[in-house]
Amino acid sequence: MEGAQPPAPLTGIAHEADGTTVRLRPVTEPDLSIFRRFATEPGLIGLDWAGIRDAGAPARRFAADGWLGGDDGRLIV
């Protein structure tokens, strides 16, 4: 549509309960370094570690949809 404004970027979501606030925000490019580490460093995750994974996958996913896809997504606390 001509003259239509693009949607505002998602700045995050805040949930408040019992005097506590939890803020969730979309993944940003600086977050990708920790995702790469999660894929290759067993000590970082502990017992939930599922083995060495493709360290480039997080960057490809971020480039594709910013980790906010129609079927799934990721937010950062």
PyMOL commands that set and color helices and strands:
alter all, ss='L'
color gray80, all
select helices_A, chain A and resi 29-40+42-48+57-65
alter helices_A, ss='H'
color red, helices_A
select strands_A, chain A and resi 13-17+20-26+75-76
alter strands_A, ss='S'
color yellow, strands_A
deselect
rebuild
show_as cartoon
